[in-house]
Structure formats: C-alpha cells, structure tokens
C-alpha cells in the first residue's frame, strides 16, 4: 500500500508544482501586461516634462544699446514670449562692435534654451568684416524664428538742402567729402547700406560710426549728423514728428508703412536692402525649447494688434519655421560677404 501512498503523494506534489508554475506564469504575464500598459503613460509623462520648458527666466541678449531698432523690437518679442511661456524673458543689452560682443557671449552660452540672441543682418556681416571672430554665424547657432522684416529708411536733418534722393545725389556730387552720414557702427547694416548707396549713386560721403542707432539719432536731431540710412523703427517717430526728413525707403518698392516715401530704387535702379530681425539659440539647443519659442512667437505674430504695432514702426511681421530662417541666414551670409569685400570695409 505504501507505494500507492507514495505514488499519490508524488502525484499531488507534481500537481501542486504544476499549479504553482501556472500561477507564477500568469502573474508574470500580468506583470508584463501591466508594464506594457504603462508605456504610453510613461511616454505622456516624458512628453509632459519636455513641455514644462521653461521652468525659470529666459535671457534674451540684444547686441545693441537701448533706443535702436534691435532693442525696440527685441523688447516687443520678449514681452510676447513672457506672456506665452509663462516665465519672464529678460532683455540683456550688450552693445558694441556692431553686435559682435553680444553674439560671442551667446555663442559660448549653455545650449539649454535659457539664453537666446535677438539679432539682425550684422550677424552675418561681422564674420566678413572683422579679422577675428570667435564664432561661426551659421554653425554655432540654431535658428529659432525670423521675427520681422524691416526696410531701412534714408533720412536727413532738415538743414540738408535736399528734399529727394535725386536732389541729394546732385548736391553730394557737387560737394564730395563734405556731407557726413551716421550709422549704428562700423559694419552695421546702416553702415553697409550707405556704402552700397555711395557705390551705386557715385557719391562721396563721410562715415561717422556710433555705438548704436539710438545715440546716432540723438546727434542727428541736434544737427551734428546730416544723413543716414537706418532702420525705420527708431527713425519713423522722428520723421512723423517733423524733426527729421524722410527721403526714401530701401525696399525695392514703396513700403505700406510709408506710402508717401519713394524707394531709393526709383532714383538708383537696382538698389535694395531689407533688414531682418530674429532669434537664435546656441548650437545644440533642445529641440523642444526651440519648437516652443517658435510656436509662441508665431502665435503672437498672428495677433492683429501686434501686426499693427509692428507696422506702425515700419516693420512687417514674418514668423515661419526655423528651417526657413536658416535658409535666409545662409543666403545673406553670401550676399553681404560680397558687399563687404567690394566696399573694402574692415574692422580690426
């Protein structure tokens, strides 16, 4: 009988073992199923964490002093970003060397999305203008968004006896080297735009560089500077108030913001200069941060109130993708390199 008992006991133990295996296997399967169910939840949590940018204030470096176009437009962009991001975007003016100082600071900043650069055409000009530049304007930055496009404006002090571009050309040709013009600095768009005008119009004007358009306009209002081609953003209020005389715009056709001003191209065929302002981040900035900033500013640039504000300053809202901005930067890098070379302009 014992063998029978042992046999039964063995069978029972075998049955228990098999049952335990089935139970363990079922528990393991349930655990795997639970883990698989958690994957989309974890994915959402990770995505939610990425969207948490920014969790602290963001610095927006502007390469020019207060009062100029870059400062005015940069502060408008910062204000809109502050509202959209839910974090303070602080403008940090680092003027000097036509934006070179600010650009070098931004290039060396942490690529974490918390340091941005608000810049314009000098960004691509300076690499051709200066013998030593501590950054590459294309590879050391991640384009985020083009904020606006701004035609420049030719304006003069009322004491200059020339009420049009044609009259200016005739007057300047009769007095070579006797008329001065101001710019925001050597290599600034206001400098090279006038150099391009000098070459195409065949006139000889004396350059007086300033550390920013704001200080230059102050001297121009006092009559110490007679002429400029600078951003319409800081010039337009002075022209509308009658303190300066608007002569023309640099766009190929008349600007909607200044319909009464002719294009320089009407008197000097082929002349065209369009300035852009936009935001860059150090190379390698998080894609989530770039996408968030781009989305918030594109949203803001669709607001009629902001469009009217920009138009009143002579600027056109642009927006678009980082890739579109990158193409503009590469194209202008080549274009302005040629202008610098042809003009012979250099800064040590």
Beta strands, then each sheet from edge to edge (+ up, - down):
strand 1: 58-62
strand 2: 89-93
strand 3: 115-120
strand 4: 141-157
strand 5: 180-183
strand 6: 206-209
strand 7: 227-231
strand 8: 244-249
strand 9: 262-263
strand 10: 274-282
strand 11: 315-317
sheet 1: 2+ 1+ 3+ 10- 4+ 7- 5- 6-
sheet 2: 2+ 1+ 3+ 10- 4+ 8- 9-
sheet 3: 2+ 1+ 3+ 10- 4+ 11-
end
